[in-house]
Amino acid sequence: MLSVTINGRAYGPREVRDELSMNDFLREYLGMTGTKFGCGAAQCLSCAVIVDGPDGTSYTMPTCIAPAASFNGKSIRTVEGHAKNGELSVLQKAFIEHFAFQCGYCTAGFLNEGQVLLERLAKKPVARADLEKTIVEALDGHLCRCTGYIKYHEAVRAVILADPGRYLS
Amino acid sequence: MQLNLRSPLFVSIVILSASMPASHAVSEAASDALASVESFASIGDTAARSAAIFTELGKVLTHPRCLNCHPAGDRPRQGDMARLHQPPVERGADGFGLPAMRCPICHLQANFDAAGMPGNPIWHLAPREMGWEGKTLREICIQIKDPARNGNRSVDALIEHIGEDHLVGWAWAPGYGRQPAPGTQKQAGALVEAWVKTGAECPN
């Protein structure tokens, strides 16, 4: 049985097969195809979504290797939930302004990871000197076969530097 | 250096060992099975019996299910071929991975066979000092008795660790596509207990 909150909306309770992955649940059952299926082995992280913990912390998690049932009771965010009232988030706009993506297949994963980083820095800012390392470590593991990563990093960095009082110590 | 089971040195050791009484039980047990403690009773010399029992236990300790998470470096291995783990995760300070790539993010409470993903509630790497990869069985034996390199355990505590620990037990229920460790966890625990009670001797 699965009850899960996605982008603030409650889904379920719903009977799901034990072998159903969360990726299939999102894409095939709910039609939320913004979350991609890439390698199927948690190696590219194009399928990563944001999991919001009860303690206010958030982290990303690949959905291709996780049973849907393991998300029971959890609250997650997908790429479909970033824009509010038809307006893209700050990070989404930055991705566009920096030509961060080409084919876009990996973008949802990068977006979720970047958003988690921004929220983490808003709670616990880092020194400017540590920013590059922080971005590299945060986006590490996400694979992109088009743009060479640099533009994603530039976009995330630009959002942070545009509001240093919020993200930097 | 990896444990190369096809190296001439290893083959020589196996041939030499097979000719020795202490290894009698090892040579008779199938590779996917473990010889019983009772099968070593014919070895009169206690120290030799103890070493022979450990040699049998070595089939578990050097199996990919155990060795993959007791690597020489900071990266675990995976699969029956013991290839380096992909994605390229590392041990991290606490054995649960680096901050952005924590083990439990992918390795959940249990195996998820639909995706070939192994799982356990406390999935993590053994500490660096407990790495066995590339070592001889004698070296592993000496190491596993050393509290500084066995998680600060007495040899008695190893009975429970190998015989009952839930994460260790995963080695015998590794899910689809992975060969389980030889025998059963209960049999392995019995071998450890017999080894300890006979003096915890190491094979030469």
Boltz contact constraints between the chains, C-beta under 6 A:
constraints:
  - contact:
      token1: [A, 19]
      token2: [B, 114]
      max_distance: 6.0
  - contact:
      token1: [A, 21]
      token2: [B, 115]
      max_distance: 6.0
  - contact:
      token1: [A, 42]
      token2: [B, 106]
      max_distance: 6.0
  - contact:
      token1: [A, 43]
      token2: [B, 86]
      max_distance: 6.0
  - contact:
      token1: [A, 43]
      token2: [B, 87]
      max_distance: 6.0
  - contact:
      token1: [A, 61]
      token2: [B, 105]
      max_distance: 6.0
  - contact:
      token1: [A, 65]
      token2: [B, 106]
      max_distance: 6.0
  - contact:
      token1: [A, 65]
      token2: [B, 115]
      max_distance: 6.0
  - contact:
      token1: [A, 65]
      token2: [B, 117]
      max_distance: 6.0
  - contact:
      token1: [A, 67]
      token2: [B, 112]
      max_distance: 6.0
  - contact:
      token1: [A, 70]
      token2: [B, 108]
      max_distance: 6.0
  - contact:
      token1: [A, 137]
      token2: [B, 100]
      max_distance: 6.0
  - contact:
      token1: [A, 138]
      token2: [B, 100]
      max_distance: 6.0
  - contact:
      token1: [A, 140]
      token2: [B, 100]
      max_distance: 6.0
  - contact:
      token1: [A, 141]
      token2: [B, 87]
      max_distance: 6.0
  - contact:
      token1: [A, 141]
      token2: [B, 101]
      max_distance: 6.0
